[in-house]
């Protein structure tokens, strides 16, 4: 029978990466003074994968399916962080370009 405790290490990784993504998201929102929807959506997808994994565990489901769902959630967190960083860099580059700092 599949138990959620079998995935403690992965859940710890997800929490750590989720926290990093949220931190990057907050910085990106401050830099660009706007909401970074792609990153928020990725965290939403991660949350859904976690809920699906928990439901699979609760029903005594397949451990490989639970692992795949949690792996997807982890990668969603990575993608959220990357989206936030990309938004920050794009905003900073545009501002530097306006200032003439990035003149070719």
Phi and psi restraints in degrees (range 20) as a CNS / XPLOR table:
assign (resid 1 and name C) (resid 2 and name N)
       (resid 2 and name CA) (resid 2 and name C) 1.0 -78.3 20.0 2
assign (resid 2 and name N) (resid 2 and name CA)
       (resid 2 and name C) (resid 3 and name N) 1.0 130.1 20.0 2
assign (resid 2 and name C) (resid 3 and name N)
       (resid 3 and name CA) (resid 3 and name C) 1.0 -120.4 20.0 2
assign (resid 3 and name N) (resid 3 and name CA)
       (resid 3 and name C) (resid 4 and name N) 1.0 142.7 20.0 2
assign (resid 3 and name C) (resid 4 and name N)
       (resid 4 and name CA) (resid 4 and name C) 1.0 -63.1 20.0 2
assign (resid 4 and name N) (resid 4 and name CA)
       (resid 4 and name C) (resid 5 and name N) 1.0 -28.2 20.0 2
assign (resid 4 and name C) (resid 5 and name N)
       (resid 5 and name CA) (resid 5 and name C) 1.0 -65.8 20.0 2
assign (resid 5 and name N) (resid 5 and name CA)
       (resid 5 and name C) (resid 6 and name N) 1.0 -19.0 20.0 2
assign (resid 5 and name C) (resid 6 and name N)
       (resid 6 and name CA) (resid 6 and name C) 1.0 -66.6 20.0 2
assign (resid 6 and name N) (resid 6 and name CA)
       (resid 6 and name C) (resid 7 and name N) 1.0 -14.9 20.0 2
assign (resid 6 and name C) (resid 7 and name N)
       (resid 7 and name CA) (resid 7 and name C) 1.0 -116.9 20.0 2
assign (resid 7 and name N) (resid 7 and name CA)
       (resid 7 and name C) (resid 8 and name N) 1.0 23.9 20.0 2
assign (resid 7 and name C) (resid 8 and name N)
       (resid 8 and name CA) (resid 8 and name C) 1.0 -58.4 20.0 2
assign (resid 8 and name N) (resid 8 and name CA)
       (resid 8 and name C) (resid 9 and name N) 1.0 -41.5 20.0 2
assign (resid 8 and name C) (resid 9 and name N)
       (resid 9 and name CA) (resid 9 and name C) 1.0 -64.4 20.0 2
assign (resid 9 and name N) (resid 9 and name CA)
       (resid 9 and name C) (resid 10 and name N) 1.0 -45.0 20.0 2
assign (resid 9 and name C) (resid 10 and name N)
       (resid 10 and name CA) (resid 10 and name C) 1.0 -64.3 20.0 2
assign (resid 10 and name N) (resid 10 and name CA)
       (resid 10 and name C) (resid 11 and name N) 1.0 -41.4 20.0 2
assign (resid 10 and name C) (resid 11 and name N)
       (resid 11 and name CA) (resid 11 and name C) 1.0 -63.7 20.0 2
assign (resid 11 and name N) (resid 11 and name CA)
       (resid 11 and name C) (resid 12 and name N) 1.0 -36.4 20.0 2
assign (resid 11 and name C) (resid 12 and name N)
       (resid 12 and name CA) (resid 12 and name C) 1.0 -64.8 20.0 2
assign (resid 12 and name N) (resid 12 and name CA)
       (resid 12 and name C) (resid 13 and name N) 1.0 -41.3 20.0 2
assign (resid 12 and name C) (resid 13 and name N)
       (resid 13 and name CA) (resid 13 and name C) 1.0 -62.5 20.0 2
assign (resid 13 and name N) (resid 13 and name CA)
       (resid 13 and name C) (resid 14 and name N) 1.0 -43.9 20.0 2
assign (resid 13 and name C) (resid 14 and name N)
       (resid 14 and name CA) (resid 14 and name C) 1.0 -60.8 20.0 2
assign (resid 14 and name N) (resid 14 and name CA)
       (resid 14 and name C) (resid 15 and name N) 1.0 -45.2 20.0 2
assign (resid 14 and name C) (resid 15 and name N)
       (resid 15 and name CA) (resid 15 and name C) 1.0 -61.7 20.0 2
assign (resid 15 and name N) (resid 15 and name CA)
       (resid 15 and name C) (resid 16 and name N) 1.0 -42.6 20.0 2
assign (resid 15 and name C) (resid 16 and name N)
       (resid 16 and name CA) (resid 16 and name C) 1.0 -63.4 20.0 2
assign (resid 16 and name N) (resid 16 and name CA)
       (resid 16 and name C) (resid 17 and name N) 1.0 -44.8 20.0 2
assign (resid 16 and name C) (resid 17 and name N)
       (resid 17 and name CA) (resid 17 and name C) 1.0 -71.4 20.0 2
assign (resid 17 and name N) (resid 17 and name CA)
       (resid 17 and name C) (resid 18 and name N) 1.0 -34.2 20.0 2
assign (resid 17 and name C) (resid 18 and name N)
       (resid 18 and name CA) (resid 18 and name C) 1.0 -61.9 20.0 2
assign (resid 18 and name N) (resid 18 and name CA)
       (resid 18 and name C) (resid 19 and name N) 1.0 -44.8 20.0 2
assign (resid 18 and name C) (resid 19 and name N)
       (resid 19 and name CA) (resid 19 and name C) 1.0 -60.9 20.0 2
assign (resid 19 and name N) (resid 19 and name CA)
       (resid 19 and name C) (resid 20 and name N) 1.0 -42.9 20.0 2
assign (resid 19 and name C) (resid 20 and name N)
       (resid 20 and name CA) (resid 20 and name C) 1.0 -62.5 20.0 2
assign (resid 20 and name N) (resid 20 and name CA)
       (resid 20 and name C) (resid 21 and name N) 1.0 -43.1 20.0 2
assign (resid 20 and name C) (resid 21 and name N)
       (resid 21 and name CA) (resid 21 and name C) 1.0 -63.1 20.0 2
assign (resid 21 and name N) (resid 21 and name CA)
       (resid 21 and name C) (resid 22 and name N) 1.0 -44.2 20.0 2
assign (resid 21 and name C) (resid 22 and name N)
       (resid 22 and name CA) (resid 22 and name C) 1.0 -61.8 20.0 2
assign (resid 22 and name N) (resid 22 and name CA)
       (resid 22 and name C) (resid 23 and name N) 1.0 -41.2 20.0 2
assign (resid 22 and name C) (resid 23 and name N)
       (resid 23 and name CA) (resid 23 and name C) 1.0 -62.7 20.0 2
assign (resid 23 and name N) (resid 23 and name CA)
       (resid 23 and name C) (resid 24 and name N) 1.0 -46.8 20.0 2
assign (resid 23 and name C) (resid 24 and name N)
       (resid 24 and name CA) (resid 24 and name C) 1.0 -63.4 20.0 2
assign (resid 24 and name N) (resid 24 and name CA)
       (resid 24 and name C) (resid 25 and name N) 1.0 -37.7 20.0 2
assign (resid 24 and name C) (resid 25 and name N)
       (resid 25 and name CA) (resid 25 and name C) 1.0 -63.2 20.0 2
assign (resid 25 and name N) (resid 25 and name CA)
       (resid 25 and name C) (resid 26 and name N) 1.0 -43.0 20.0 2
assign (resid 25 and name C) (resid 26 and name N)
       (resid 26 and name CA) (resid 26 and name C) 1.0 -63.5 20.0 2
assign (resid 26 and name N) (resid 26 and name CA)
       (resid 26 and name C) (resid 27 and name N) 1.0 -41.6 20.0 2
assign (resid 26 and name C) (resid 27 and name N)
       (resid 27 and name CA) (resid 27 and name C) 1.0 -64.4 20.0 2
assign (resid 27 and name N) (resid 27 and name CA)
       (resid 27 and name C) (resid 28 and name N) 1.0 -45.2 20.0 2
assign (resid 27 and name C) (resid 28 and name N)
       (resid 28 and name CA) (resid 28 and name C) 1.0 -60.7 20.0 2
assign (resid 28 and name N) (resid 28 and name CA)
       (resid 28 and name C) (resid 29 and name N) 1.0 -39.1 20.0 2
assign (resid 28 and name C) (resid 29 and name N)
       (resid 29 and name CA) (resid 29 and name C) 1.0 -66.6 20.0 2
assign (resid 29 and name N) (resid 29 and name CA)
       (resid 29 and name C) (resid 30 and name N) 1.0 -34.7 20.0 2
assign (resid 29 and name C) (resid 30 and name N)
       (resid 30 and name CA) (resid 30 and name C) 1.0 -72.0 20.0 2
assign (resid 30 and name N) (resid 30 and name CA)
       (resid 30 and name C) (resid 31 and name N) 1.0 -40.7 20.0 2
assign (resid 30 and name C) (resid 31 and name N)
       (resid 31 and name CA) (resid 31 and name C) 1.0 -63.9 20.0 2
assign (resid 31 and name N) (resid 31 and name CA)
       (resid 31 and name C) (resid 32 and name N) 1.0 -47.2 20.0 2
assign (resid 31 and name C) (resid 32 and name N)
       (resid 32 and name CA) (resid 32 and name C) 1.0 -95.4 20.0 2
assign (resid 32 and name N) (resid 32 and name CA)
       (resid 32 and name C) (resid 33 and name N) 1.0 -6.2 20.0 2
assign (resid 32 and name C) (resid 33 and name N)
       (resid 33 and name CA) (resid 33 and name C) 1.0 54.5 20.0 2
assign (resid 33 and name N) (resid 33 and name CA)
       (resid 33 and name C) (resid 34 and name N) 1.0 39.2 20.0 2
assign (resid 33 and name C) (resid 34 and name N)
       (resid 34 and name CA) (resid 34 and name C) 1.0 -155.4 20.0 2
assign (resid 34 and name N) (resid 34 and name CA)
       (resid 34 and name C) (resid 35 and name N) 1.0 160.8 20.0 2
assign (resid 34 and name C) (resid 35 and name N)
       (resid 35 and name CA) (resid 35 and name C) 1.0 -75.1 20.0 2
assign (resid 35 and name N) (resid 35 and name CA)
       (resid 35 and name C) (resid 36 and name N) 1.0 138.1 20.0 2
assign (resid 35 and name C) (resid 36 and name N)
       (resid 36 and name CA) (resid 36 and name C) 1.0 -100.0 20.0 2
assign (resid 36 and name N) (resid 36 and name CA)
       (resid 36 and name C) (resid 37 and name N) 1.0 84.2 20.0 2
assign (resid 36 and name C) (resid 37 and name N)
       (resid 37 and name CA) (resid 37 and name C) 1.0 -60.4 20.0 2
assign (resid 37 and name N) (resid 37 and name CA)
       (resid 37 and name C) (resid 38 and name N) 1.0 -39.7 20.0 2
assign (resid 37 and name C) (resid 38 and name N)
       (resid 38 and name CA) (resid 38 and name C) 1.0 -59.0 20.0 2
assign (resid 38 and name N) (resid 38 and name CA)
       (resid 38 and name C) (resid 39 and name N) 1.0 -40.3 20.0 2
assign (resid 38 and name C) (resid 39 and name N)
       (resid 39 and name CA) (resid 39 and name C) 1.0 -67.4 20.0 2
assign (resid 39 and name N) (resid 39 and name CA)
       (resid 39 and name C) (resid 40 and name N) 1.0 -40.8 20.0 2
assign (resid 39 and name C) (resid 40 and name N)
       (resid 40 and name CA) (resid 40 and name C) 1.0 -63.2 20.0 2
assign (resid 40 and name N) (resid 40 and name CA)
       (resid 40 and name C) (resid 41 and name N) 1.0 -41.2 20.0 2
assign (resid 40 and name C) (resid 41 and name N)
       (resid 41 and name CA) (resid 41 and name C) 1.0 -63.2 20.0 2
assign (resid 41 and name N) (resid 41 and name CA)
       (resid 41 and name C) (resid 42 and name N) 1.0 -39.2 20.0 2
assign (resid 41 and name C) (resid 42 and name N)
       (resid 42 and name CA) (resid 42 and name C) 1.0 -62.3 20.0 2
assign (resid 42 and name N) (resid 42 and name CA)
       (resid 42 and name C) (resid 43 and name N) 1.0 -40.9 20.0 2
assign (resid 42 and name C) (resid 43 and name N)
       (resid 43 and name CA) (resid 43 and name C) 1.0 -67.3 20.0 2
assign (resid 43 and name N) (resid 43 and name CA)
       (resid 43 and name C) (resid 44 and name N) 1.0 -34.9 20.0 2
assign (resid 43 and name C) (resid 44 and name N)
       (resid 44 and name CA) (resid 44 and name C) 1.0 -63.0 20.0 2
assign (resid 44 and name N) (resid 44 and name CA)
       (resid 44 and name C) (resid 45 and name N) 1.0 -43.0 20.0 2
assign (resid 44 and name C) (resid 45 and name N)
       (resid 45 and name CA) (resid 45 and name C) 1.0 -62.2 20.0 2
assign (resid 45 and name N) (resid 45 and name CA)
       (resid 45 and name C) (resid 46 and name N) 1.0 -40.7 20.0 2
assign (resid 45 and name C) (resid 46 and name N)
       (resid 46 and name CA) (resid 46 and name C) 1.0 -60.6 20.0 2
assign (resid 46 and name N) (resid 46 and name CA)
       (resid 46 and name C) (resid 47 and name N) 1.0 -44.3 20.0 2
assign (resid 46 and name C) (resid 47 and name N)
       (resid 47 and name CA) (resid 47 and name C) 1.0 -60.2 20.0 2
assign (resid 47 and name N) (resid 47 and name CA)
       (resid 47 and name C) (resid 48 and name N) 1.0 -40.7 20.0 2
assign (resid 47 and name C) (resid 48 and name N)
       (resid 48 and name CA) (resid 48 and name C) 1.0 -64.3 20.0 2
assign (resid 48 and name N) (resid 48 and name CA)
       (resid 48 and name C) (resid 49 and name N) 1.0 -40.9 20.0 2
assign (resid 48 and name C) (resid 49 and name N)
       (resid 49 and name CA) (resid 49 and name C) 1.0 -63.8 20.0 2
assign (resid 49 and name N) (resid 49 and name CA)
       (resid 49 and name C) (resid 50 and name N) 1.0 -38.2 20.0 2
assign (resid 49 and name C) (resid 50 and name N)
       (resid 50 and name CA) (resid 50 and name C) 1.0 -64.7 20.0 2
assign (resid 50 and name N) (resid 50 and name CA)
       (resid 50 and name C) (resid 51 and name N) 1.0 -44.7 20.0 2
assign (resid 50 and name C) (resid 51 and name N)
       (resid 51 and name CA) (resid 51 and name C) 1.0 -61.8 20.0 2
assign (resid 51 and name N) (resid 51 and name CA)
       (resid 51 and name C) (resid 52 and name N) 1.0 -42.5 20.0 2
assign (resid 51 and name C) (resid 52 and name N)
       (resid 52 and name CA) (resid 52 and name C) 1.0 -62.8 20.0 2
assign (resid 52 and name N) (resid 52 and name CA)
       (resid 52 and name C) (resid 53 and name N) 1.0 -39.8 20.0 2
assign (resid 52 and name C) (resid 53 and name N)
       (resid 53 and name CA) (resid 53 and name C) 1.0 -64.8 20.0 2
assign (resid 53 and name N) (resid 53 and name CA)
       (resid 53 and name C) (resid 54 and name N) 1.0 -42.4 20.0 2
assign (resid 53 and name C) (resid 54 and name N)
       (resid 54 and name CA) (resid 54 and name C) 1.0 -62.9 20.0 2
assign (resid 54 and name N) (resid 54 and name CA)
       (resid 54 and name C) (resid 55 and name N) 1.0 -40.9 20.0 2
assign (resid 54 and name C) (resid 55 and name N)
       (resid 55 and name CA) (resid 55 and name C) 1.0 -64.4 20.0 2
assign (resid 55 and name N) (resid 55 and name CA)
       (resid 55 and name C) (resid 56 and name N) 1.0 -39.8 20.0 2
assign (resid 55 and name C) (resid 56 and name N)
       (resid 56 and name CA) (resid 56 and name C) 1.0 -63.0 20.0 2
assign (resid 56 and name N) (resid 56 and name CA)
       (resid 56 and name C) (resid 57 and name N) 1.0 -42.1 20.0 2
assign (resid 56 and name C) (resid 57 and name N)
       (resid 57 and name CA) (resid 57 and name C) 1.0 -63.9 20.0 2
assign (resid 57 and name N) (resid 57 and name CA)
       (resid 57 and name C) (resid 58 and name N) 1.0 -44.2 20.0 2
assign (resid 57 and name C) (resid 58 and name N)
       (resid 58 and name CA) (resid 58 and name C) 1.0 -62.1 20.0 2
assign (resid 58 and name N) (resid 58 and name CA)
       (resid 58 and name C) (resid 59 and name N) 1.0 -29.8 20.0 2
assign (resid 58 and name C) (resid 59 and name N)
       (resid 59 and name CA) (resid 59 and name C) 1.0 -92.4 20.0 2
assign (resid 59 and name N) (resid 59 and name CA)
       (resid 59 and name C) (resid 60 and name N) 1.0 7.4 20.0 2
assign (resid 59 and name C) (resid 60 and name N)
       (resid 60 and name CA) (resid 60 and name C) 1.0 70.5 20.0 2
assign (resid 60 and name N) (resid 60 and name CA)
       (resid 60 and name C) (resid 61 and name N) 1.0 29.7 20.0 2
assign (resid 60 and name C) (resid 61 and name N)
       (resid 61 and name CA) (resid 61 and name C) 1.0 -70.8 20.0 2
assign (resid 61 and name N) (resid 61 and name CA)
       (resid 61 and name C) (resid 62 and name N) 1.0 -173.2 20.0 2
assign (resid 61 and name C) (resid 62 and name N)
       (resid 62 and name CA) (resid 62 and name C) 1.0 -71.3 20.0 2
assign (resid 62 and name N) (resid 62 and name CA)
       (resid 62 and name C) (resid 63 and name N) 1.0 127.2 20.0 2
assign (resid 62 and name C) (resid 63 and name N)
       (resid 63 and name CA) (resid 63 and name C) 1.0 -62.4 20.0 2
assign (resid 63 and name N) (resid 63 and name CA)
       (resid 63 and name C) (resid 64 and name N) 1.0 -35.2 20.0 2
assign (resid 63 and name C) (resid 64 and name N)
       (resid 64 and name CA) (resid 64 and name C) 1.0 -65.8 20.0 2
assign (resid 64 and name N) (resid 64 and name CA)
       (resid 64 and name C) (resid 65 and name N) 1.0 -36.7 20.0 2
assign (resid 64 and name C) (resid 65 and name N)
       (resid 65 and name CA) (resid 65 and name C) 1.0 -67.4 20.0 2
assign (resid 65 and name N) (resid 65 and name CA)
       (resid 65 and name C) (resid 66 and name N) 1.0 -42.3 20.0 2
assign (resid 65 and name C) (resid 66 and name N)
       (resid 66 and name CA) (resid 66 and name C) 1.0 -61.4 20.0 2
assign (resid 66 and name N) (resid 66 and name CA)
       (resid 66 and name C) (resid 67 and name N) 1.0 -45.2 20.0 2
assign (resid 66 and name C) (resid 67 and name N)
       (resid 67 and name CA) (resid 67 and name C) 1.0 -60.1 20.0 2
assign (resid 67 and name N) (resid 67 and name CA)
       (resid 67 and name C) (resid 68 and name N) 1.0 -44.4 20.0 2
assign (resid 67 and name C) (resid 68 and name N)
       (resid 68 and name CA) (resid 68 and name C) 1.0 -63.2 20.0 2
assign (resid 68 and name N) (resid 68 and name CA)
       (resid 68 and name C) (resid 69 and name N) 1.0 -41.5 20.0 2
assign (resid 68 and name C) (resid 69 and name N)
       (resid 69 and name CA) (resid 69 and name C) 1.0 -64.6 20.0 2
assign (resid 69 and name N) (resid 69 and name CA)
       (resid 69 and name C) (resid 70 and name N) 1.0 -42.3 20.0 2
assign (resid 69 and name C) (resid 70 and name N)
       (resid 70 and name CA) (resid 70 and name C) 1.0 -69.6 20.0 2
assign (resid 70 and name N) (resid 70 and name CA)
       (resid 70 and name C) (resid 71 and name N) 1.0 -36.1 20.0 2
assign (resid 70 and name C) (resid 71 and name N)
       (resid 71 and name CA) (resid 71 and name C) 1.0 -62.9 20.0 2
assign (resid 71 and name N) (resid 71 and name CA)
       (resid 71 and name C) (resid 72 and name N) 1.0 -41.2 20.0 2
assign (resid 71 and name C) (resid 72 and name N)
       (resid 72 and name CA) (resid 72 and name C) 1.0 -60.6 20.0 2
assign (resid 72 and name N) (resid 72 and name CA)
       (resid 72 and name C) (resid 73 and name N) 1.0 -42.4 20.0 2
assign (resid 72 and name C) (resid 73 and name N)
       (resid 73 and name CA) (resid 73 and name C) 1.0 -61.9 20.0 2
assign (resid 73 and name N) (resid 73 and name CA)
       (resid 73 and name C) (resid 74 and name N) 1.0 -41.2 20.0 2
assign (resid 73 and name C) (resid 74 and name N)
       (resid 74 and name CA) (resid 74 and name C) 1.0 -62.3 20.0 2
assign (resid 74 and name N) (resid 74 and name CA)
       (resid 74 and name C) (resid 75 and name N) 1.0 -45.9 20.0 2
assign (resid 74 and name C) (resid 75 and name N)
       (resid 75 and name CA) (resid 75 and name C) 1.0 -67.6 20.0 2
assign (resid 75 and name N) (resid 75 and name CA)
       (resid 75 and name C) (resid 76 and name N) 1.0 -31.4 20.0 2
assign (resid 75 and name C) (resid 76 and name N)
       (resid 76 and name CA) (resid 76 and name C) 1.0 -62.1 20.0 2
assign (resid 76 and name N) (resid 76 and name CA)
       (resid 76 and name C) (resid 77 and name N) 1.0 -37.9 20.0 2
assign (resid 76 and name C) (resid 77 and name N)
       (resid 77 and name CA) (resid 77 and name C) 1.0 -65.1 20.0 2
assign (resid 77 and name N) (resid 77 and name CA)
       (resid 77 and name C) (resid 78 and name N) 1.0 -42.2 20.0 2
assign (resid 77 and name C) (resid 78 and name N)
       (resid 78 and name CA) (resid 78 and name C) 1.0 -60.0 20.0 2
assign (resid 78 and name N) (resid 78 and name CA)
       (resid 78 and name C) (resid 79 and name N) 1.0 -45.4 20.0 2
assign (resid 78 and name C) (resid 79 and name N)
       (resid 79 and name CA) (resid 79 and name C) 1.0 -63.8 20.0 2
assign (resid 79 and name N) (resid 79 and name CA)
       (resid 79 and name C) (resid 80 and name N) 1.0 -37.5 20.0 2
assign (resid 79 and name C) (resid 80 and name N)
       (resid 80 and name CA) (resid 80 and name C) 1.0 -61.4 20.0 2
assign (resid 80 and name N) (resid 80 and name CA)
       (resid 80 and name C) (resid 81 and name N) 1.0 -44.5 20.0 2
assign (resid 80 and name C) (resid 81 and name N)
       (resid 81 and name CA) (resid 81 and name C) 1.0 -64.4 20.0 2
assign (resid 81 and name N) (resid 81 and name CA)
       (resid 81 and name C) (resid 82 and name N) 1.0 -42.7 20.0 2
assign (resid 81 and name C) (resid 82 and name N)
       (resid 82 and name CA) (resid 82 and name C) 1.0 -63.5 20.0 2
assign (resid 82 and name N) (resid 82 and name CA)
       (resid 82 and name C) (resid 83 and name N) 1.0 -39.9 20.0 2
assign (resid 82 and name C) (resid 83 and name N)
       (resid 83 and name CA) (resid 83 and name C) 1.0 -60.8 20.0 2
assign (resid 83 and name N) (resid 83 and name CA)
       (resid 83 and name C) (resid 84 and name N) 1.0 -41.8 20.0 2
assign (resid 83 and name C) (resid 84 and name N)
       (resid 84 and name CA) (resid 84 and name C) 1.0 -66.2 20.0 2
assign (resid 84 and name N) (resid 84 and name CA)
       (resid 84 and name C) (resid 85 and name N) 1.0 -44.1 20.0 2
assign (resid 84 and name C) (resid 85 and name N)
       (resid 85 and name CA) (resid 85 and name C) 1.0 -64.6 20.0 2
assign (resid 85 and name N) (resid 85 and name CA)
       (resid 85 and name C) (resid 86 and name N) 1.0 -43.4 20.0 2
assign (resid 85 and name C) (resid 86 and name N)
       (resid 86 and name CA) (resid 86 and name C) 1.0 -58.5 20.0 2
assign (resid 86 and name N) (resid 86 and name CA)
       (resid 86 and name C) (resid 87 and name N) 1.0 -42.5 20.0 2
assign (resid 86 and name C) (resid 87 and name N)
       (resid 87 and name CA) (resid 87 and name C) 1.0 -63.0 20.0 2
assign (resid 87 and name N) (resid 87 and name CA)
       (resid 87 and name C) (resid 88 and name N) 1.0 -42.0 20.0 2
assign (resid 87 and name C) (resid 88 and name N)
       (resid 88 and name CA) (resid 88 and name C) 1.0 -63.7 20.0 2
assign (resid 88 and name N) (resid 88 and name CA)
       (resid 88 and name C) (resid 89 and name N) 1.0 -47.4 20.0 2
assign (resid 88 and name C) (resid 89 and name N)
       (resid 89 and name CA) (resid 89 and name C) 1.0 -63.8 20.0 2
assign (resid 89 and name N) (resid 89 and name CA)
       (resid 89 and name C) (resid 90 and name N) 1.0 -40.9 20.0 2
assign (resid 89 and name C) (resid 90 and name N)
       (resid 90 and name CA) (resid 90 and name C) 1.0 -62.1 20.0 2
assign (resid 90 and name N) (resid 90 and name CA)
       (resid 90 and name C) (resid 91 and name N) 1.0 -43.4 20.0 2
assign (resid 90 and name C) (resid 91 and name N)
       (resid 91 and name CA) (resid 91 and name C) 1.0 -65.0 20.0 2
assign (resid 91 and name N) (resid 91 and name CA)
       (resid 91 and name C) (resid 92 and name N) 1.0 -45.6 20.0 2
assign (resid 91 and name C) (resid 92 and name N)
       (resid 92 and name CA) (resid 92 and name C) 1.0 -63.3 20.0 2
assign (resid 92 and name N) (resid 92 and name CA)
       (resid 92 and name C) (resid 93 and name N) 1.0 -43.9 20.0 2
assign (resid 92 and name C) (resid 93 and name N)
       (resid 93 and name CA) (resid 93 and name C) 1.0 -62.1 20.0 2
assign (resid 93 and name N) (resid 93 and name CA)
       (resid 93 and name C) (resid 94 and name N) 1.0 -41.2 20.0 2
assign (resid 93 and name C) (resid 94 and name N)
       (resid 94 and name CA) (resid 94 and name C) 1.0 -63.9 20.0 2
assign (resid 94 and name N) (resid 94 and name CA)
       (resid 94 and name C) (resid 95 and name N) 1.0 -41.8 20.0 2
assign (resid 94 and name C) (resid 95 and name N)
       (resid 95 and name CA) (resid 95 and name C) 1.0 -65.6 20.0 2
assign (resid 95 and name N) (resid 95 and name CA)
       (resid 95 and name C) (resid 96 and name N) 1.0 -41.8 20.0 2
assign (resid 95 and name C) (resid 96 and name N)
       (resid 96 and name CA) (resid 96 and name C) 1.0 -65.2 20.0 2
assign (resid 96 and name N) (resid 96 and name CA)
       (resid 96 and name C) (resid 97 and name N) 1.0 -37.0 20.0 2
assign (resid 96 and name C) (resid 97 and name N)
       (resid 97 and name CA) (resid 97 and name C) 1.0 -63.4 20.0 2
assign (resid 97 and name N) (resid 97 and name CA)
       (resid 97 and name C) (resid 98 and name N) 1.0 -42.8 20.0 2
assign (resid 97 and name C) (resid 98 and name N)
       (resid 98 and name CA) (resid 98 and name C) 1.0 -60.9 20.0 2
assign (resid 98 and name N) (resid 98 and name CA)
       (resid 98 and name C) (resid 99 and name N) 1.0 -37.9 20.0 2
assign (resid 98 and name C) (resid 99 and name N)
       (resid 99 and name CA) (resid 99 and name C) 1.0 -77.6 20.0 2
assign (resid 99 and name N) (resid 99 and name CA)
       (resid 99 and name C) (resid 100 and name N) 1.0 -8.5 20.0 2
assign (resid 99 and name C) (resid 100 and name N)
       (resid 100 and name CA) (resid 100 and name C) 1.0 83.3 20.0 2
assign (resid 100 and name N) (resid 100 and name CA)
       (resid 100 and name C) (resid 101 and name N) 1.0 8.9 20.0 2
assign (resid 100 and name C) (resid 101 and name N)
       (resid 101 and name CA) (resid 101 and name C) 1.0 -71.4 20.0 2
assign (resid 101 and name N) (resid 101 and name CA)
       (resid 101 and name C) (resid 102 and name N) 1.0 -31.0 20.0 2
assign (resid 101 and name C) (resid 102 and name N)
       (resid 102 and name CA) (resid 102 and name C) 1.0 -99.1 20.0 2
assign (resid 102 and name N) (resid 102 and name CA)
       (resid 102 and name C) (resid 103 and name N) 1.0 24.2 20.0 2
assign (resid 102 and name C) (resid 103 and name N)
       (resid 103 and name CA) (resid 103 and name C) 1.0 -59.8 20.0 2
assign (resid 103 and name N) (resid 103 and name CA)
       (resid 103 and name C) (resid 104 and name N) 1.0 136.6 20.0 2
